[in-house]
Amino acid sequence: MGDEKRGRKISELASTLDLTLHTDPAYITRVGNSVTRGICPDLTITKNIRHAHWANTEETLGSDYSILNTTVTTTSLARPHTRARLPDWTQLLKNYTNLAPIHKTSYHAWSQEFITHPRSTETQVQISQATPGLNNHLHLWEARHSLVVRWRRQKHNRKLKIRIAELTH
């Protein structure tokens, strides 16, 4: 009874203040367990925003809450075409392991050497609309997300659970 009264009060306040509720209660944002069912306690509210899109990524990252994504569309901002630095990780790790120990050099000399090593292994790549960013691991997150979605339908599938654990770590 108290929850209904609170819900009505929130609804009246949102209406009075011209707020827009974007949360879709059909998608749970807090995962339940064997005792409780999944619920949607999170509210995404905006004011004076015409084009806002709410999405539940269904990605938990080990928590019992899902990550929510609210996209606000504005006028297009021209992104400057800059250069991105792309490090060669194998070369960087090789250089890092060859650093002189701190106790043999001063802290200042060691930190300067530590800062210059990454710059020496970087290559610069031109950013454009076709290549807006550089991240070699994004496909792993997408693969993990699709496996998690499948696993939610097939919770007893041990192979899926193992593959998700491999992609997570």
N, C-alpha and C positions, 0 to 999 in steps of 0.2 A: 504494500500500500504506500509506504514512504517513497519507494523508488518511482512509482507512477507520479506522485506529487512533485518530486524533484524533476522528473522528465518533463512534466507540463510546465514547470517554472522555467526550465532552460529553453523550452520551445517558445514560450511567451516572450522571454527576454530576447531571444534570437530574432523573433518576428518584429519586436519593438525597435531593435537596433539595426534592422535591415541586414542581418547576417545571413550568410548562405552556408548550409551544412553540406559537405561533400562526402562524408563517410557513407559507405554502402554497408548497411548492417548484414547483408547477405554473406559478406566475407568476414570470417573471424580474424581478429587481430591479436588475440591472445589464445594460444593453443591450450586445450584442456588436457586432462590426464585420465586415468582410469576411474577417478572419482567424480570429477567435474567435466562439463562439456566446454567446448571452445566458445568464447564470447567476444563481443566487440565493444570494449570499454573506451576506446579512443575516438575522439571527435576531431575532425578537421573542419575548421570554420574560417571563412574569409569574409571580408567586407569590401565592397566596391571593386571587385575583381570580376571582369566579364568572363574570361576564358581560363578557368582553373580545372585541372583534371586530377582526380584522386585515384590512386592505384595501390593495391596491396600486392607487394612483391612475393609474398608467401615465403620469404627468406628470413630465417630466424637467427642464424649465426650462433646457435647454441643457447639462445634465450628462449623464454616462452612467449615473447612478443614478436610479432612480425614487423618487418621494416616496411614503412609506408612511404609512398612516393607521391608528392603533390607537385604537379607541374603547372606553372603559371605562364601562360603565353603572353608575350608582350610584342611590341613592334620589333621587327627584326633589327638586330644590331650587327653591323658589319664587323666580322672578326678580322683583325689584322693578320695578314699572312706573315707569320714569323718563322723563325727557325727553332726547331726543338733539338735538344741535346740527347743523344741516344748512347748510353754507356755500353762498353763491351765488358760484360760482367765477368767473364772468365779471366780476361786480362787484368781487370780491377782486383779480383780476388788474389791473383798471382802477385800483383804489386803490393797488395796489403799484407800478404804473408811474408814478403821480403823486407818489410819496414824494420828499421833498427829499433831495439827495445828502448823504452822511455828512459830507463835508468842509465843508458849509455849516452844519450843525447839530452839536451834540455827540452823542457816541455814546449817551448816556443818553436824550436827547430822541428820537433816531432810533429806538432800540429800543422805547421806549414807544409811539411812533406805529406802529411795525411790529406790535406786539402788539395794539393796539386796533383796527386795521383789520379783522382777521378776525372779531372779535366783533361789529362793526357790520354785517356782511353775513350773519350767521347768523340762521336761523329755527329755532325750537324745535318739535320734533315729538314727540308722545306715543308712547312705545314700548309695544306690547302683544304678546300672543301672536300676533296676526295679522301684525304688522309687527315682528319681533324685531330687525331691524337695518336700517341704511340704507347700501347701497353700490350705486351706479349701474353699476358695472363688473363685477359678478359674472356677469352673463349673457354678457359677453365671454369670461370664463375658461371658462364651460361650453361656449360655442360652439367655442372653441379646442380644448378637450379632446375634443369629439366629432369635430372635424376631424382631430386627431392620431390618434385611434383608427381613423378611416377611412383615413388616410394610411399607417398601418402595414400595412394590407392591400393598399394600392395605391401602393407606394413610387415608381412611375414617373409618377404623376399630378402633372404640373407645376402645374396650376391649384390643386390642394389645397395644395401646398407654398407657393405665392405667397399664398394666403388665410391660411394659418397665420402666415406672416411678417408680413402686414399686421396681424393681431390681436395678435401678440407685441409689435410696436413701436408 
